[in-house]
Structure formats: structure tokens, C-alpha cells
Amino acid sequence: MITLPPDPHDIELDQQRGDRAHFLQVFLSQRSQMEALVNRRVGCRATAADLVQDLFLRFWRRPLVQVEELSTYLLRCAGNIAIDHLRSEGTRVRASEGLMVEPADSHGSGPQAALEAGNDLRHVEAALRALPERTRQIFLLNRIHGRKYAEIAKAMGLSQSAVEKHMMRALEACKASLREPETRTPGKAP
């Protein structure tokens, strides 16, 4: 009986399976420590569990990197993902606070309120048209299509920080368009 030498592809697959099994073992042994670390930073146990699960998925979907001490590397990554989460939450809060419009008073309903809302919408649309193409595109991907900053950054080949800066510019332009004094319309009393 003739035996063939092992196929290099099979050897590579066996190695990858072994690497994955080792990664899974180390990850599971460090999971509670990672969740505790993230929980201390973000202040929410459920969010910490979600973020650690996201970290697992990130590693599982990509080729494993060889590091000296995998457990230490995973803890550092968990700390970093907590920081990234806090940064993105801060950006979202600042952005949503910036676009909050004061609620209309009870006298504001009716045709006059609709006219003012239409004017505001036209001002915002004009401000968006005046933005650079990339900034406008990032704004629309986030606000209209619901894409997250990380998704936009990956799709456009930018850093998440750059996407956040473009969003801040777009939101500031929208806010500024609403603060600008309205041009007087004919027939309106001064």
C-alpha cells in the first residue's frame, strides 16, 4: 500500500483548527475578566457582555494573529473596545443634543407652525447641499440609511475619527442654518 505525503493544505487546516481551539479556550477563560474590565469602564453589565461578545466575533471572523501572550492581548483589546464605545456614545450624545429642537408651544400648532417647519427644512436642506460631497455622503449614510460610524469608515476607507469629524461638521452646518436670521417675507411686520 502506497501512502501519500500529507497535503500541505490539510496540514494548514489542522493548524488553523488548533489555533482556533486555543483561541476559544483562552477567550473563554478570560471572558469574565474582560467583562468585569469593560463593565468598570462603561458602567453597564449588559453593555459589557455585548461588547465582549462583539470582540469575540471580530477575532473569530478574521485570521488569527500570533501574539506572545493571548490572554494579555485580549484584556488590552477589551479595554480598548470599552474606550471606543465610550467615545462613540459621547459623540452620539453630543450630536443628538446639537440637533434637538425646542418643542413647539401649544400655540405653535396649525398653519404657522407648518410654515415655519417647512422653512426650517429648506434651510437644513440648503446647508446640506452646501457641504462638501464626502461630508454630505457621510451624513446621509448615518442619518438616512442608519449606518454606524464604523461601517461608514470601513466602506469609505476612512478612520472612525474622520467620520466623526465629518458628522460634527454636517451637524454644525444644520444647527447654524436654523440659527441664521430669517429673511423677511413680504407682508410681514417688522
C-alpha positions as a Markdown table, in Angstrom:
| # | Residue | x | y | z |
|---|---|---|---|---|
| 1 | Met | 0.0 | 0.0 | 0.0 |
| 2 | Ile | 1.3 | 3.4 | -1.0 |
| 3 | Thr | 0.8 | 6.3 | 1.3 |
| 4 | Leu | 0.9 | 9.7 | 0.0 |
| 5 | Pro | 2.6 | 12.5 | 1.8 |
| 6 | Pro | 0.2 | 14.8 | 3.7 |
| 7 | Asp | -1.4 | 17.5 | 1.7 |
| 8 | Pro | 0.1 | 20.9 | 2.8 |
| 9 | His | -3.5 | 22.3 | 2.6 |
| 10 | Asp | -4.7 | 19.7 | 5.1 |
| 11 | Ile | -1.7 | 20.5 | 7.4 |
| 12 | Glu | -2.6 | 24.2 | 7.3 |
| 13 | Leu | -6.3 | 23.5 | 8.0 |
| 14 | Asp | -5.3 | 21.3 | 11.0 |
| 15 | Gln | -3.1 | 24.2 | 12.3 |
| 16 | Gln | -5.9 | 26.7 | 11.9 |
| 17 | Arg | -8.3 | 24.4 | 13.8 |
| 18 | Gly | -5.7 | 24.1 | 16.6 |
| 19 | Asp | -5.2 | 27.9 | 16.6 |
| 20 | Arg | -9.0 | 28.4 | 16.8 |
| 21 | Ala | -9.4 | 25.9 | 19.6 |
| 22 | His | -6.6 | 27.5 | 21.5 |
| 23 | Phe | -8.1 | 31.0 | 21.0 |
| 24 | Leu | -11.5 | 29.7 | 22.1 |
| 25 | Gln | -10.1 | 28.2 | 25.2 |
| 26 | Val | -8.1 | 31.3 | 26.2 |
| 27 | Phe | -11.1 | 33.6 | 25.3 |
| 28 | Leu | -13.5 | 31.6 | 27.4 |
| 29 | Ser | -11.0 | 31.6 | 30.4 |
| 30 | Gln | -10.6 | 35.4 | 30.1 |
| 31 | Arg | -14.2 | 36.3 | 29.4 |
| 32 | Ser | -15.3 | 37.1 | 32.9 |
| 33 | Gln | -12.2 | 39.3 | 33.5 |
| 34 | Met | -12.8 | 41.1 | 30.2 |
| 35 | Glu | -16.5 | 41.7 | 31.0 |
| 36 | Ala | -15.5 | 43.0 | 34.5 |
| 37 | Leu | -12.9 | 45.3 | 33.0 |
| 38 | Val | -15.4 | 46.6 | 30.4 |
| 39 | Asn | -18.2 | 46.9 | 33.0 |
| 40 | Arg | -15.9 | 49.1 | 35.2 |
| 41 | Arg | -15.4 | 51.4 | 32.3 |
| 42 | Val | -18.8 | 51.6 | 30.7 |
| 43 | Gly | -20.9 | 51.1 | 33.9 |
| 44 | Cys | -23.3 | 48.6 | 32.5 |
| 45 | Arg | -23.0 | 44.8 | 32.8 |
| 46 | Ala | -25.2 | 44.1 | 29.8 |
| 47 | Thr | -23.3 | 46.5 | 27.5 |
| 48 | Ala | -20.0 | 45.0 | 28.8 |
| 49 | Ala | -21.3 | 41.5 | 27.8 |
| 50 | Asp | -22.3 | 42.7 | 24.4 |
| 51 | Leu | -19.0 | 44.5 | 23.8 |
| 52 | Val | -17.0 | 41.4 | 24.8 |
| 53 | Gln | -19.2 | 39.3 | 22.5 |
| 54 | Asp | -18.5 | 41.7 | 19.7 |
| 55 | Leu | -14.8 | 41.4 | 20.4 |
| 56 | Phe | -15.1 | 37.7 | 20.1 |
| 57 | Leu | -16.8 | 37.9 | 16.8 |
| 58 | Arg | -14.2 | 40.4 | 15.5 |
| 59 | Phe | -11.4 | 37.9 | 16.3 |
| 60 | Trp | -13.4 | 34.9 | 15.1 |
| 61 | Arg | -14.1 | 36.3 | 11.7 |
| 62 | Arg | -10.6 | 37.4 | 10.8 |
| 63 | Pro | -7.4 | 35.3 | 10.6 |
| 64 | Leu | -5.8 | 34.9 | 14.0 |
| 65 | Val | -2.7 | 36.9 | 14.7 |
| 66 | Gln | 0.2 | 35.4 | 16.5 |
| 67 | Val | 0.9 | 37.2 | 19.8 |
| 68 | Glu | 3.2 | 36.5 | 22.7 |
| 69 | Glu | 0.5 | 36.3 | 25.4 |
| 70 | Leu | -3.0 | 35.9 | 24.0 |
| 71 | Ser | -4.8 | 36.4 | 27.4 |
| 72 | Thr | -3.0 | 39.8 | 28.0 |
| 73 | Tyr | -3.7 | 40.8 | 24.4 |
| 74 | Leu | -7.4 | 40.0 | 24.8 |
| 75 | Leu | -7.6 | 42.1 | 28.0 |
| 76 | Arg | -6.0 | 45.0 | 26.3 |
| 77 | Cys | -8.4 | 44.7 | 23.4 |
| 78 | Ala | -11.3 | 44.6 | 25.8 |
| 79 | Gly | -10.1 | 47.8 | 27.5 |
| 80 | Asn | -9.8 | 49.4 | 24.0 |
| 81 | Ile | -13.2 | 48.4 | 22.9 |
| 82 | Ala | -14.7 | 49.9 | 26.1 |
| 83 | Ile | -12.9 | 53.2 | 25.3 |
| 84 | Asp | -14.1 | 53.1 | 21.7 |
| 85 | His | -17.7 | 52.5 | 23.0 |
| 86 | Leu | -17.5 | 55.5 | 25.4 |
| 87 | Arg | -16.1 | 57.7 | 22.6 |
| 88 | Ser | -18.8 | 56.8 | 20.2 |
| 89 | Glu | -21.5 | 57.2 | 22.9 |
| 90 | Gly | -20.1 | 60.7 | 23.7 |
| 91 | Thr | -20.2 | 61.6 | 20.0 |
| 92 | Arg | -23.8 | 60.3 | 19.6 |
| 93 | Val | -24.9 | 62.2 | 22.7 |
| 94 | Arg | -23.2 | 65.5 | 21.6 |
| 95 | Ala | -24.7 | 65.1 | 18.1 |
| 96 | Ser | -28.2 | 64.4 | 19.3 |
| 97 | Glu | -28.1 | 67.3 | 21.7 |
| 98 | Gly | -26.9 | 69.5 | 18.9 |
| 99 | Leu | -29.9 | 68.7 | 16.8 |
| 100 | Met | -32.6 | 68.8 | 19.5 |
| 101 | Val | -35.1 | 71.5 | 18.7 |
| 102 | Glu | -37.1 | 73.0 | 21.5 |
| 103 | Pro | -40.7 | 71.7 | 21.5 |
| 104 | Ala | -43.3 | 73.9 | 19.9 |
| 105 | Asp | -45.6 | 75.6 | 22.4 |
| 106 | Ser | -49.3 | 74.9 | 22.4 |
| 107 | His | -49.9 | 78.0 | 20.3 |
| 108 | Gly | -47.5 | 76.7 | 17.6 |
| 109 | Ser | -49.8 | 74.2 | 16.0 |
| 110 | Gly | -51.5 | 75.0 | 12.8 |
| 111 | Pro | -50.6 | 76.6 | 9.6 |
| 112 | Gln | -48.0 | 79.0 | 11.0 |
| 113 | Ala | -46.1 | 76.1 | 12.7 |
| 114 | Ala | -46.2 | 74.1 | 9.4 |
| 115 | Leu | -44.9 | 77.1 | 7.5 |
| 116 | Glu | -42.0 | 77.5 | 10.0 |
| 117 | Ala | -41.2 | 73.8 | 9.9 |
| 118 | Gly | -41.1 | 73.9 | 6.1 |
| 119 | Asn | -38.8 | 76.9 | 6.2 |
| 120 | Asp | -36.5 | 75.1 | 8.7 |
| 121 | Leu | -36.4 | 72.1 | 6.5 |
| 122 | Arg | -35.5 | 74.2 | 3.4 |
| 123 | His | -32.7 | 75.8 | 5.5 |
| 124 | Val | -31.3 | 72.5 | 6.6 |
| 125 | Glu | -31.5 | 71.1 | 3.0 |
| 126 | Ala | -29.7 | 74.1 | 1.7 |
| 127 | Ala | -27.0 | 73.7 | 4.4 |
| 128 | Leu | -26.6 | 70.0 | 3.4 |
| 129 | Arg | -26.3 | 70.9 | -0.3 |
| 130 | Ala | -23.5 | 73.4 | 0.6 |
| 131 | Leu | -21.4 | 70.7 | 2.4 |
| 132 | Pro | -18.5 | 69.0 | 0.6 |
| 133 | Glu | -19.6 | 65.8 | -1.1 |
| 134 | Arg | -17.9 | 63.5 | 1.3 |
| 135 | Thr | -19.3 | 65.2 | 4.4 |
| 136 | Arg | -22.8 | 65.1 | 2.9 |
| 137 | Gln | -22.4 | 61.5 | 1.9 |
| 138 | Ile | -21.3 | 60.5 | 5.4 |
| 139 | Phe | -24.2 | 62.5 | 7.0 |
| 140 | Leu | -26.8 | 60.8 | 4.7 |
| 141 | Leu | -25.3 | 57.3 | 5.3 |
| 142 | Asn | -25.6 | 57.8 | 9.1 |
| 143 | Arg | -28.8 | 59.8 | 9.4 |
| 144 | Ile | -30.9 | 58.5 | 6.5 |
| 145 | His | -29.5 | 55.0 | 6.0 |
| 146 | Gly | -28.8 | 54.3 | 9.6 |
| 147 | Arg | -25.2 | 53.2 | 9.1 |
| 148 | Lys | -22.9 | 53.2 | 12.1 |
| 149 | Tyr | -19.7 | 55.3 | 12.1 |
| 150 | Ala | -17.5 | 52.2 | 12.0 |
| 151 | Glu | -19.4 | 50.8 | 9.0 |
| 152 | Ile | -19.1 | 54.2 | 7.1 |
| 153 | Ala | -15.4 | 54.4 | 8.0 |
| 154 | Lys | -14.7 | 50.9 | 6.6 |
| 155 | Ala | -16.8 | 51.5 | 3.4 |
| 156 | Met | -15.2 | 54.8 | 2.7 |
| 157 | Gly | -11.6 | 53.9 | 3.7 |
| 158 | Leu | -11.5 | 56.5 | 6.5 |
| 159 | Ser | -10.8 | 56.3 | 10.2 |
| 160 | Gln | -13.8 | 56.4 | 12.5 |
| 161 | Ser | -12.4 | 59.6 | 13.9 |
| 162 | Ala | -12.5 | 61.2 | 10.4 |
| 163 | Val | -16.1 | 60.1 | 10.0 |
| 164 | Glu | -17.0 | 61.6 | 13.4 |
| 165 | Lys | -15.4 | 64.9 | 12.4 |
| 166 | His | -17.4 | 65.0 | 9.1 |
| 167 | Met | -20.5 | 64.3 | 11.1 |
| 168 | Met | -19.8 | 67.1 | 13.5 |
| 169 | Arg | -19.3 | 69.5 | 10.6 |
| 170 | Ala | -22.6 | 68.4 | 9.0 |
| 171 | Leu | -24.5 | 68.7 | 12.3 |
| 172 | Glu | -23.0 | 72.1 | 13.0 |
| 173 | Ala | -24.0 | 73.3 | 9.5 |
| 174 | Cys | -27.5 | 72.1 | 10.1 |
| 175 | Lys | -27.6 | 73.9 | 13.5 |
| 176 | Ala | -26.2 | 77.0 | 12.0 |
| 177 | Ser | -28.8 | 77.0 | 9.3 |
| 178 | Leu | -31.5 | 77.1 | 11.9 |
| 179 | Arg | -29.9 | 79.9 | 13.9 |
| 180 | Glu | -29.5 | 82.2 | 10.9 |
| 181 | Pro | -31.9 | 85.1 | 10.9 |
| 182 | Glu | -34.8 | 84.5 | 8.6 |
| 183 | Thr | -35.1 | 86.8 | 5.6 |
| 184 | Arg | -38.1 | 89.0 | 5.8 |
| 185 | Thr | -41.0 | 87.8 | 3.7 |
| 186 | Pro | -43.2 | 90.4 | 2.0 |
| 187 | Gly | -46.2 | 91.5 | 4.1 |
| 188 | Lys | -44.6 | 90.5 | 7.4 |
| 189 | Ala | -44.5 | 93.2 | 10.1 |
| 190 | Pro | -41.0 | 94.2 | 11.3 |
